[in-house]
Structures are given as structure tokens and as C-alpha cells.
Amino acid sequence: MVEHRGPPVGIDVRDLPLRLRAGLVEDAELRERARTIEEALAWFVYPSGVIVNFGDSDSRAMTCSAKAAERKWTTPLMQAVASSGATGGARPEGLRAFPDSGYAVIRQPDAQAPEMPAQDSYLALAAAFHSRTHKHADDLSFVWYDRGQPILVDAGRYGYIGKTEQGSDLWKEGHWYSDPMRIFMESTRAHNTLEFDGRDFPRKGVKPYGSALERTAERDGVYAIESRCKHFRSIRHDRVLVFHPGRWLIVFDVFKDNLGAAHDVRQWFHVAPGNVVLPEQAGYRIHLADSGEQLCASPLLPDTGTTPVLSGRREARLQGWWSGRERSAEPAPAFAFTRRAATGGAFATLFTFSSECSPDLARSRTNASGQRVRLAWEDDGGKHEIVLDRTESLSVEVSRDDAHRPRRETGMSGAELGLLRAVLSDAGTVLEYGAGAAGILAVHMSEKFVMTVESDRERARHLSEQISAIAAPSPLIVHRVDHEVAQGPDGTVRDTTWLRALPYPNDIWEQSFFHDPDAIVIKGPIPVLCLAAVLLRLRKPATILLPGYADHPENRLVEHFLMPEAVIGRMAQLDAAPGLIGEAEAAFLVREYFAMTGGHEDADAAARGEAPRSADSVGGERDET
């Protein structure tokens, strides 16, 4: 059940329906109360059928057969949730606020698959402090599930292990248990909320505020939930979640210390285990392992800092862990946006299902109180702008301009992902150019040897650390190498000799750890040049996937020598063999590539850049992850 929360979800109802059916409960008020509790509980089950593990709740499945659901539960709503729609009535849909308890939940079916409950979008906010019992330092935290998978998660319980000594510092901070992992699970930094100066929100010696839920709104399928509380007696904190189910989420926080004290503030986010978060310029990219999709996490307001991505960290202060059951903790990527030495300020963080995201920092703004907010950005779906007005009532206006660019799929389509999974499943050794979905999916399969070439040093380091932390079934070597190459003062001729000297596609083939690949995924920079270099180097047959094949006309140059076995969506599959092309064909690809991409940024970088600074592997024979 959902532990530590006020009515209606804080009561254990596991055996109450059986008592009602057996006629053991005659009190009409209690019977009505039981019905209300059961219908409320239905809102606190993820679309996957797993209970939302706020506070000290364990993450356990609530699903069962239709007959068992009818036997166990009395309301059609809970029967539908427990049976995944096989019996009962309609499942929860829309926005449901619990103003006395301090909860708000949004659940919205996927328009493309309304008959599949597990594909629903789901967002739940916990803004409650009714009692110290089971209370975590998690004020205004939330969880998010979308597109068939958990995305942002709550910490979990871990276990009631080790009693704290009465009068100790831990006891004074409100910790009843002394196990380090249990202490972390209760901490503020373990939840999707703000943290001030590295301190936990106080739970002992303070008066519970009850519900911190304020107002809700909806406009054109976009929802807003507002909450407010005070931390450390003087810091006012307002949070508004603005949610377009299945597309994007904005987390808006505004804070002010009424005493004028300055604080280092972190806006923490915790990604579900098994996924990978890589730093981007001023933000992060989340690679979802289950679906192969990507999420961009970007600040929409200027002067916002970032932290490293932390997953499974034990040294110093624990960070990047999630617990779904007793004495179990799994590494889970955590990151934060930051503001330093601030007496007040705001965060506006966008999560969007998109391969690209460009915040409009010039247009985005908020007043000091956060009562009037305008936020703008551009992603694969076009240009977006929201206006949030909290002056008299809560209202949200949304506009989108997608006429200037065609609608693009975010990440891979289901068919593209299916092809990628099939090719990876059949391969023993996988080579990926450009860290992304292929390497992440492959390491979660057994008996694979996975190599990834990545030009960005920070992305390479973070990918290696996170894969190492989750103890994936298969090893991953991340080989970092620049994709630029020097062009001599005499103007180097772009021929096959030049091509074979390009570090980005070639360097990994010369490493001692290198295994000849069965599957090659080329997604990184200069894909045509990578493909030409790979075709020259092949020593055994291999399946080659080009995820962006349909996006760039120059990719079709390869069709002069090799037609795709299949083109699914934007992805092409090529079945290649040694000796497929020779020096003349490779020279043709190089020459025609630069002819087609004259002035293209990647092409120019490849031809003009500086000599490679270094090439290094994270993993390999010494540091395999």
C-alpha cells in the first residue's frame, strides 16, 4: 500500500473487500468509506500494474486475473486496474486531485493505443506531511511513467535496518534507522524535489503541514498541478508540474528565503534503473532501455547549472539508488540542475520525447514570485510556448508552431526498434558508432561483446560509469576518439589513403581489445565516411544498420554498390561482406560525399578539424565494464 499518507490512501485495505463480500461489515458509513478508499487506491497503481512506491511502500504488482480481481475488489475501477482492463469498468483517466491528502494524479490513455492500459501516461505528485510515521524528506516530489515504462521514480523503502541511538544526530534529524542505504532512501536528495545546501527537509521538531496541494488546471489536453510548502521555517517553495501526456513535462520551481539567506539549491531527478543518462550541452539526454527512445532534459531559464550524472555511488554521500523491495537497492541515474548562492530563484526544467531540444532562453522568463511565467522551446514537434498565470487562479495556455518543420518521430519507431533488437539478438559482437540506443540495448542482452565509439569525452565517461554501475549482462567498451582530422597545408587529397587515416571510424579496429563485429550500427558523425571505412576493413560478413538513413540524401551513395536489405522507417539494413568495395569505390564515396555536403558542418569538421587530441578506451582489457 501507499505508506505514510493521510486519508484516503493511508489505510490498509487488503482484506477489507473480502470482509465486505462476506457480509462482516454492516456499518453503512464504513462500507461507503471502504468504497472511497478502494477507488482512490486505483489511482495509485502505475499503468504497468505496479503500486506507486511513495514513502515506505514497496514496488509490487497489483495485477491478477479477471476472476481474482472480481473476487478481491468490490469497485469496477479497482477491478479494471487489477485485471489490466479484462473486467470491471473504465480505468482511471484524466486528473484526480486529493486536496485533503495532498496528492494529485494524472492518467491519460495513449491515443495510438487506447486499448493498452500499460501504454498510458501517468504522473503523480506527493505534497503531504501528516505524521512523522513513514515520512520521507520528500516534500513536493513526484513520479512519472510514460510510453510503457517508468521514467522518474521515487526512492523506495529499502528496509527498517539498524536502530538509531536516541539523542544522536541521526535521531535528531528524524531518522529512526541507521543503515546507510535506509538513511539515503529517506533523504531529500533521493527524491525528485529541491535540496537546499545538501540538507534534508526537517521531519522531527516541526509541525506537519498536512496537504501542500494548491490548485489544478487543464487546457487542450495539457495539465497543471500546483503545490506549495515552507522549508526550514523561512524558505517558501512553490512547484508547478505542467504535463502534456506522452509528449513533454515541465517542472517549474520557484523559491525564496524570507530571511534573505543565500543557498546552494539542487533540483534533483531520479531516472528508473536500467536507463542511461548522458550529459548534453546545458542539460542531459536520457536513453530509455525498454523502448530505445530518447528524452531531452533541458533548462528553460538562463543561468542554470548542472551536476554530473551519479548512478550507484557509495563513496562520500550515497546517490543514484532505487529500492523496490526489502534490502534491495539498484543503481539508478540521478542528476540535478543547480543554482548557487541564491536567496531566491526559479528552475524550469523540460523533459521532452525528442531527439533534439533548443530552449528559447531569450523568450522564456518568470517574474520573481513565479506568478507569471512564459516558457518557450523547439523540439522535434516544432516550436512550443506555454504561458502560466498563477495570479488569481491557475491557468495555462499552450501554443505550438510546427508549420516550419515536418513532424519527426522521437527516437526510433516500434518497427525500427524491432529491427534493431533482432539484429542485436543475432550478433555476438556489436560495434556502435555514436553512443546511443544500440549499445545500451546490447549490454542488456546476454553473451554479447559490445564496443562503442564516441567522440565526446564526458558522454563516453558517463556511459561507461553507468553501465558499470548496473552490472549489465554483457561487457561494454567505450572507445573515445575525435572525429576530426588534420588537413595538411598542402591540401590533403581526399582519397582512400586519407579515408583510412580518419581516426573516428578506423582507430578502434587497431586496438588490442577489438573483436570483428557481427553487427555494426553507424549513428555518429560523418556516417557515410564511417560506412566507407568499415566496408574497406570488413574481415567477415556483418549486418550494418544506419538509423538515420532516410534523413540525409548522401547516405544513398552506398546504393551504387550495395542496396539495403530493408528500409524500415528511417533505418536501413545492409548485409555486407569482405571485399564488397575496393579502393576505387571507396574513393568515389568520399568524393561524392563531399560534393553533396559542401559547406555541411560535419563534412567541414571532418575535413578541416585539428589533429586528434587523444583516443582512449573506457573498458577494454584493463577497465572493461
C-alpha positions in Angstrom: 0.0 0.0 0.0 1.0 3.7 -0.2 2.7 4.2 3.2 2.6 7.5 5.2 -0.1 9.4 3.7 -3.3 10.8 5.1 -6.7 9.6 4.1 -7.9 8.3 1.8 -4.8 6.2 0.7 -3.1 5.6 4.1 -5.4 2.8 5.2 -4.5 -0.9 4.6 -7.4 -2.2 2.5 -6.0 -5.6 1.6 -8.6 -7.7 3.4 -11.5 -5.2 3.6 -13.1 -6.2 0.3 -13.2 -9.8 1.5 -14.9 -8.8 4.8 -17.4 -6.7 2.8 -18.3 -9.5 0.5 -18.6 -11.9 3.4 -21.2 -9.6 5.0 -18.9 -9.0 8.0 -19.2 -5.2 7.7 -22.7 -3.8 8.4 -21.9 -0.2 9.1 -23.1 1.8 6.1 -20.6 4.6 6.7 -17.7 2.2 6.8 -18.9 0.4 3.7 -19.0 3.8 1.8 -15.6 4.7 3.3 -14.2 1.4 2.0 -15.5 2.0 -1.5 -14.0 5.5 -1.5 -10.6 4.1 -0.3 -10.6 1.4 -3.0 -11.4 3.8 -5.8 -8.7 6.1 -4.5 -6.2 3.2 -4.5 -6.9 2.6 -8.1 -5.3 5.9 -8.9 -2.0 4.9 -7.2 -1.2 2.0 -9.4 1.1 2.5 -12.4 -0.3 1.6 -15.8 2.1 -1.4 -15.6 0.0 -2.7 -12.7 2.7 -2.0 -10.1 1.8 0.0 -6.9 3.4 3.5 -6.8 6.1 3.3 -4.1 5.8 6.6 -2.5 7.3 6.8 1.0 7.8 3.4 2.6 5.7 1.4 0.0 7.4 -1.5 -1.8 7.1 -1.7 -5.5 4.9 -4.7 -6.0 2.5 -5.9 -8.7 -1.2 -5.4 -8.1 -2.3 -7.3 -11.2 -4.2 -10.6 -11.3 -6.7 -12.5 -13.4 -10.2 -11.1 -14.1 -11.8 -13.7 -11.8 -9.3 -12.9 -9.0 -9.9 -9.2 -9.5 -13.7 -9.6 -9.2 -13.2 -11.8 -6.0 -10.7 -9.5 -4.4 -12.0 -6.0 -5.2 -15.5 -4.5 -4.9 -15.4 -1.5 -7.2 -15.3 -1.6 -11.0 -12.5 0.9 -11.1 -10.1 -1.2 -9.0 -11.2 -4.4 -10.8 -10.3 -2.8 -14.1 -6.9 -1.7 -12.8 -6.0 -5.0 -11.2 -7.1 -7.0 -14.3 -5.4 -4.6 -16.8 -8.9 -3.9 -18.2 -10.1 -7.5 -18.5 -13.0 -6.9 -16.2 -14.7 -4.1 -14.2 -15.4 -0.7 -15.7 -13.2 2.0 -17.2 -9.8 2.5 -15.8 -8.8 5.9 -14.2 -8.5 8.7 -16.7 -7.8 12.4 -16.6 -6.8 14.4 -13.5 -7.8 13.4 -9.9 -6.9 15.6 -7.0 -7.0 14.6 -3.3 -6.8 18.0 -1.7 -7.1 16.8 1.9 -4.4 14.1 1.5 -2.0 16.2 -0.6 -2.0 14.2 -3.8 -2.7 14.8 -7.5 -2.6 12.1 -10.2 -2.9 12.3 -14.0 -3.5 9.2 -16.1 -4.1 9.5 -19.8 -4.5 6.7 -22.4 -2.2 6.7 -25.4 -4.1 8.0 -28.3 -2.3 5.5 -30.6 -3.1 2.5 -28.3 -6.1 3.3 -26.1 -6.9 -0.4 -25.6 -3.5 -1.0 -24.0 -3.5 0.2 -20.3 0.3 -0.3 -19.9 0.9 2.4 -22.6 -1.0 5.1 -20.6 0.8 8.3 -19.4 0.9 8.7 -15.6 2.1 11.4 -13.3 1.6 11.6 -9.5 2.6 14.4 -7.1 3.1 13.8 -3.4 2.6 17.0 -1.4 1.8 15.7 2.1 3.1 15.7 5.7 0.5 14.3 8.1 2.7 12.5 10.5 6.4 11.6 11.1 5.5 7.9 10.7 7.0 6.5 7.5 7.6 10.1 6.3 10.5 10.7 4.0 12.1 14.1 3.4 10.3 14.2 0.1 8.2 17.4 0.1 6.6 18.0 -3.4 8.2 15.0 -5.0 6.6 13.2 -7.9 6.9 10.1 -10.2 6.4 9.8 -13.9 5.5 6.8 -16.1 5.1 7.1 -19.9 5.2 5.2 -23.2 5.1 1.9 -21.4 7.9 2.4 -18.9 8.7 4.2 -15.6 10.8 7.3 -16.2 11.3 9.3 -13.0 11.0 7.2 -9.8 10.6 7.6 -6.0 13.4 6.2 -3.8 11.6 3.3 -2.1 11.8 1.8 1.4 14.8 -0.5 1.4 14.2 -1.8 5.0 13.9 -0.9 8.6 17.5 -1.8 9.5 19.6 -0.7 12.5 18.0 1.4 15.2 19.4 4.9 15.7 20.6 5.9 19.2 18.2 8.2 21.0 19.7 11.7 21.2 22.1 11.1 18.3 22.4 13.5 15.4 20.6 11.0 13.2 17.8 10.7 15.7 17.5 14.5 16.0 17.2 14.7 12.2 14.3 12.2 12.3 16.0 9.0 11.3 14.8 6.0 13.3 17.1 3.6 11.4 20.8 3.8 11.0 21.6 1.7 7.9 23.3 4.0 5.4 21.1 2.9 2.5 17.9 3.4 4.6 19.2 6.8 5.5 19.7 7.6 1.8 16.2 6.4 0.9 14.6 8.8 3.4 16.8 11.7 2.3 15.7 14.7 0.3 18.4 14.1 -2.4 16.8 10.7 -3.0 13.6 12.2 -4.3 12.5 14.4 -7.3 12.5 17.7 -5.4 14.6 20.6 -4.4 17.5 20.3 -2.0 18.9 23.3 -0.1 22.6 23.3 1.0 22.7 19.5 1.0 20.3 19.3 3.9 17.2 17.1 4.4 13.8 18.6 4.9 13.2 18.5 8.7 10.7 15.9 9.9 11.3 16.0 13.7 10.5 19.0 15.8 8.3 20.6 13.1 4.6 20.7 12.8 3.2 18.5 9.9 1.6 20.8 7.4 -1.0 18.3 6.1 -1.7 18.9 2.5 0.5 21.2 0.4 -1.6 20.7 -2.7 -3.0 24.0 -4.1 -4.7 24.2 -7.5 -5.0 22.2 -10.7 -5.9 23.2 -14.3 -6.3 21.7 -17.7 -6.3 23.3 -21.2 -6.3 21.5 -24.5 -5.0 18.2 -23.1 -2.3 20.0 -21.1 -2.5 19.6 -17.3 -1.0 21.8 -14.5 -0.7 20.9 -10.8 0.4 23.5 -8.2 1.7 22.8 -4.7 3.3 25.0 -2.0 5.2 24.5 1.3 7.8 26.1 3.5 11.2 24.5 4.3 13.4 25.3 7.3 10.9 27.8 8.6 11.9 30.6 6.1 12.1 29.2 2.6 8.9 29.3 0.5 8.8 26.8 -2.2 6.2 26.6 -5.0 6.1 23.8 -7.5 4.0 23.6 -10.7 4.0 20.5 -12.9 2.9 21.2 -16.4 2.2 17.9 -18.3 1.4 17.1 -21.9 0.9 13.3 -21.6 3.1 11.3 -23.9 5.0 14.3 -25.1 6.6 16.5 -22.5 6.7 17.5 -18.9 7.8 20.8 -17.3 8.9 21.0 -13.7 8.7 24.6 -12.5 10.1 25.5 -9.1 10.3 29.0 -7.5 11.8 29.6 -4.1 12.6 32.5 -1.8 14.2 32.7 1.6 12.2 35.3 3.6 15.2 36.0 5.8 17.4 36.8 2.8 19.9 33.9 3.4 21.7 32.6 0.4 21.5 28.9 -0.5 23.0 26.4 -2.9 20.0 24.7 -4.5 19.7 21.5 -6.4 16.7 20.3 -8.4 17.1 16.5 -8.3 15.7 14.0 -10.7 16.0 10.2 -10.5 15.6 8.0 -13.6 14.4 4.5 -13.4 17.0 1.7 -13.2 18.4 0.3 -16.4 18.2 3.5 -18.3 21.2 5.7 -19.2 21.6 9.4 -18.8 24.3 11.3 -20.8 25.2 14.9 -20.3 24.5 17.3 -23.2 25.3 21.0 -23.5 23.5 22.6 -20.6 21.3 19.5 -20.0 21.0 15.8 -20.3 19.8 13.1 -22.7 18.0 10.1 -21.3 18.2 6.8 -23.3 15.3 4.6 -22.4 16.4 1.0 -22.5 13.0 -0.6 -22.9 11.8 1.4 -25.8 15.0 2.8 -27.4 13.5 6.3 -27.2 15.3 9.4 -26.1 14.3 12.2 -23.7 15.9 15.6 -23.6 16.1 17.2 -20.2 16.8 20.9 -20.6 16.7 24.1 -18.5 14.3 26.7 -19.9 15.6 29.5 -17.8 19.2 31.0 -18.0 22.0 30.7 -15.5 21.1 27.1 -14.6 24.0 24.8 -13.7 24.2 21.0 -13.8 25.8 18.2 -11.8 27.5 15.1 -13.0 25.2 12.1 -13.6 25.5 9.8 -10.5 24.5 6.2 -10.5 25.2 3.6 -7.8 27.6 5.9 -5.9 28.7 4.7 -2.5 31.6 6.9 -1.6 31.0 10.3 0.1 27.2 10.7 0.1 25.2 7.9 -1.4 23.4 8.9 -4.6 21.8 7.2 -7.6 19.9 4.2 -5.9 16.4 2.8 -6.1 14.8 0.2 -3.9 11.8 -1.8 -5.0 11.8 -4.4 -2.2 13.2 -5.3 1.2 17.0 -5.0 1.4 17.4 -4.5 -2.4 18.9 -1.4 -4.0 19.6 -1.0 -7.7 21.7 1.7 -9.3 19.5 4.4 -10.9 20.9 7.5 -12.7 20.4 10.8 -10.8 21.2 14.3 -11.8 20.4 17.8 -10.7 20.1 21.3 -12.1 21.7 23.9 -9.8 21.7 27.5 -8.6 24.5 28.8 -6.4 24.3 31.3 -3.5 20.7 32.3 -4.3 18.3 33.9 -1.9 15.6 33.2 -4.3 15.1 32.0 -7.9 13.4 29.6 -10.2 14.0 26.4 -12.1 12.0 25.4 -15.2 13.1 22.0 -16.5 11.7 20.5 -19.6 11.6 16.8 -20.3 10.6 16.1 -24.0 10.4 13.0 -26.1 12.6 14.3 -28.8 16.0 13.7 -30.5 16.7 17.5 -30.2 15.7 20.3 -28.0 16.6 24.0 -28.2 15.3 26.1 -25.3 14.4 29.7 -26.2 16.2 31.4 -23.3 15.6 34.9 -24.7 11.8 34.4 -24.7 11.5 32.3 -21.6 11.1 34.3 -18.4 9.4 34.5 -15.0 8.7 37.2 -12.5 10.3 36.9 -9.1 7.3 35.4 -7.4 6.8 32.8 -10.2 3.2 34.1 -10.6 3.6 34.9 -14.3 5.7 32.5 -16.4 6.4 32.2 -20.1 8.5 29.2 -21.4 9.5 28.5 -25.0 11.4 25.8 -26.8 11.8 24.0 -30.1 12.0 20.2 -30.4 11.1 17.5 -33.0 7.5 18.5 -32.8 8.0 22.2 -33.6 8.1 25.4 -31.6 6.3 25.4 -28.3 5.3 28.1 -25.9 3.4 28.0 -22.6 2.1 30.8 -20.5 1.5 30.1 -16.9 -0.6 32.5 -14.8 -1.0 32.0 -11.1 -2.1 35.4 -10.0 -5.8 34.9 -9.3 -6.4 31.3 -10.5 -4.2 28.7 -12.0 -4.3 28.8 -15.8 -2.1 27.5 -18.6 -2.1 28.5 -22.2 -0.2 26.4 -24.8 0.7 27.3 -28.4 2.7 25.3 -30.9 4.0 26.2 -34.3 5.1 23.1 -36.3 4.4 24.6 -39.8 8.1 25.4 -40.3 9.3 21.9 -40.0 8.0 18.4 -40.6 6.9 16.3 -37.7 9.6 13.8 -36.9 9.4 10.6 -34.9 11.1 10.9 -31.5 13.8 8.4 -31.2 13.0 5.1 -33.0 9.6 3.9 -34.1 8.4 0.5 -32.8 9.3 -1.1 -36.2 12.8 0.4 -36.2 13.3 -0.7 -32.6 12.2 -4.2 -33.5 14.7 -4.4 -36.3 17.5 -3.2 -34.1 16.6 -5.7 -31.4 16.5 -8.5 -33.9 19.9 -7.7 -35.4 21.5 -7.3 -32.0 20.0 -10.6 -30.7 21.6 -12.5 -33.6 25.0 -10.9 -33.1 27.8 -12.0 -30.8 29.9 -8.9 -31.2 28.4 -5.4 -31.7 30.2 -2.2 -32.9 28.4 1.1 -32.5 29.5 4.5 -33.8 27.9 7.2 -31.6 26.9 6.3 -28.1 23.1 5.6 -28.1 20.4 3.0 -28.1 22.2 0.1 -29.8 25.0 -0.2 -27.2 22.6 0.3 -24.3 20.2 -2.4 -25.6 23.0 -4.8 -26.5 24.6 -4.8 -23.0 21.3 -5.8 -21.5 21.4 -9.0 -23.6 23.5 -11.9 -22.5 26.6 -13.2 -24.2 27.4 -10.1 -26.2 30.7 -8.2 -26.6 29.8 -4.5 -27.2 32.1 -1.7 -28.4 31.0 1.9 -28.7 32.9 4.7 -30.5 32.2 8.1 -29.0 33.8 11.5 -29.7 32.6 13.4 -26.6 34.7 12.7 -23.6 32.0 13.4 -21.0 29.4 11.2 -22.8 32.0 8.4 -23.0 32.8 8.6 -19.3 29.2 8.8 -18.1 28.1 5.9 -20.4 30.9 3.7 -19.1 30.3 4.5 -15.4 26.5 3.9 -15.6 26.8 0.6 -17.5 29.4 -0.5 -15.0 27.1 0.5 -12.1 24.1 -1.6 -13.3 26.2 -4.7 -13.7 24.8 -5.4 -17.2 24.9 -9.0 -18.5 27.4 -8.1 -21.3 30.5 -6.0 -21.2 30.8 -2.6 -22.9 34.0 -0.9 -24.1 33.6 2.8 -24.8 36.3 4.0 -27.1 36.6 7.8 -27.2 38.2 9.3 -30.3 37.9 12.6 -32.0 36.1 12.6 -35.4 38.2 15.5 -36.7 41.3 15.1 -38.9 44.1 17.4 -39.9 44.3 18.6 -43.4 47.9 19.4 -44.3 48.9 22.9 -45.5 49.4 21.5 -49.0 45.7 20.4 -49.1 45.5 16.7 -48.5 43.8 14.8 -51.3 40.6 13.1 -50.0 41.3 9.6 -51.3 41.3 6.2 -49.7 44.6 6.9 -48.0 43.0 9.9 -46.4 40.0 7.8 -45.5 42.0 5.0 -43.9 43.7 7.7 -41.7 40.5 9.1 -40.3 40.7 8.3 -36.6 37.0 8.2 -35.8 36.0 5.2 -38.0 39.3 3.5 -38.0 41.1 3.8 -34.6 39.1 1.2 -32.8 39.9 -1.5 -35.4 43.6 -1.2 -34.4 43.0 -1.7 -30.6 44.1 -4.9 -28.8 40.6 -5.4 -27.4 38.9 -5.2 -30.8 36.7 -8.2 -32.0 35.5 -8.4 -35.5 31.8 -7.4 -35.3 28.7 -9.3 -36.4 26.6 -6.2 -36.2 27.6 -2.6 -36.8 25.4 0.4 -36.0 26.5 3.7 -37.6 24.8 6.7 -35.9 27.6 9.1 -35.1 29.2 11.9 -37.1 30.2 11.5 -40.7 28.1 8.3 -41.2 29.0 7.9 -44.9 32.7 8.1 -44.3 32.3 5.7 -41.4 30.5 3.3 -43.7 33.1 3.5 -46.4 35.9 2.9 -43.9 34.1 0.0 -42.4 33.4 -1.6 -45.8 37.1 -1.4 -46.6 38.0 -3.1 -43.2 35.5 -5.9 -43.0 37.1 -9.3 -42.5 33.9 -11.3 -42.1 30.2 -10.8 -43.1 28.3 -8.3 -40.9 24.9 -6.7 -40.7 25.1 -2.9 -40.8 22.3 -0.6 -39.6 22.1 3.1 -40.5 19.4 4.6 -38.1 19.3 8.0 -39.9 19.4 6.6 -43.4 16.3 8.3 -44.7 17.2 11.7 -43.1 20.2 12.6 -45.4 20.4 12.1 -49.2 24.1 11.5 -49.1 23.5 8.1 -47.3 22.1 6.8 -50.5 25.5 6.9 -52.2 26.1 3.4 -50.9 23.3 2.2 -53.2 25.8 2.4 -56.1 27.4 -0.7 -54.7 25.0 -2.2 -52.1 21.3 -2.0 -51.9 19.7 -2.1 -48.5 18.3 -5.4 -47.5 15.4 -3.5 -45.8 14.5 0.1 -45.1 12.2 0.4 -42.1 11.1 4.0 -41.2 14.4 6.0 -41.2 16.6 2.9 -40.6 18.3 0.9 -43.3 19.8 -2.6 -43.0 22.8 -3.5 -45.2 24.2 -7.1 -45.4 27.9 -6.6 -46.1 30.7 -8.9 -46.8 34.5 -8.5 -47.1 35.7 -7.2 -50.4 32.4 -5.6 -51.3 34.1 -2.4 -52.3 37.7 -1.6 -53.3 39.9 1.4 -53.4 38.1 3.0 -56.4 34.6 2.5 -54.9 35.8 4.0 -51.6 37.3 7.0 -53.3 34.0 7.5 -55.2 32.1 7.6 -51.9 34.5 10.1 -50.4 34.5 12.3 -53.4 30.7 12.3 -53.9 30.1 12.7 -50.2 32.0 16.0 -50.1 30.4 17.1 -53.3 26.9 16.6 -51.9 27.7 18.1 -48.5 29.7 21.1 -49.4 29.6 23.5 -46.5 27.9 20.9 -44.3 29.1 21.3 -40.7 30.0 17.6 -40.2 31.7 17.3 -43.5 33.7 20.5 -43.0 34.7 19.4 -39.5 35.9 16.1 -40.8 38.0 17.7 -43.5 39.2 20.8 -41.7 39.5 20.0 -38.0 42.5 19.7 -35.8 44.7 16.7 -35.3 43.1 14.3 -32.8 44.0 15.2 -29.2 43.7 11.7 -28.0 41.9 8.4 -28.4 41.2 6.3 -25.3 39.0 3.4 -24.2 36.9 3.2 -21.1 36.8 -0.5 -20.6 39.0 -2.7 -22.7 41.5 -5.2 -21.3 42.2 -3.1 -18.2 38.8 -1.4 -17.4 36.1 -3.4 -19.0 32.7 -2.5 -17.7 
